[in-house]
Amino acid sequence: MSLFSPMHRSSAKVVDQSLVLSLPDAISPVVMRLSLEDVKSATLGVEKKDGKHVLIVRFNDKDVRDIATYEERDDAIAALMAASSALEKGSRS
């Protein structure tokens, strides 16, 4: 598990028809904004690459984009679940 404090953990929320991911605990910290229209038919997931765990967005078989890379699988899954929770909450509003 990561050594980061709770205020440096991955988070996500839906803002102005976009999914905003804040991933300060990734190997290279990133804040990313994805249009809900773009992610409507996309798949978010975690893949293992070169011994690391990568949060990805898959738009189709040929268009797969890395979002953030993590040393620990649990941290990548936490980022995935933050995105999932934000999308669930955003779909109810």
Secondary structure, DSSP 8 states (H G I E B T S, - for coil): -----GGGS-EEEEETTEEEEEETTSSS-EEEEEEHHHHTT-EEEEEEETTEEEEEEESSSS-EEEEEEESSHHHHHHHHHHHHHHHHHHHH-
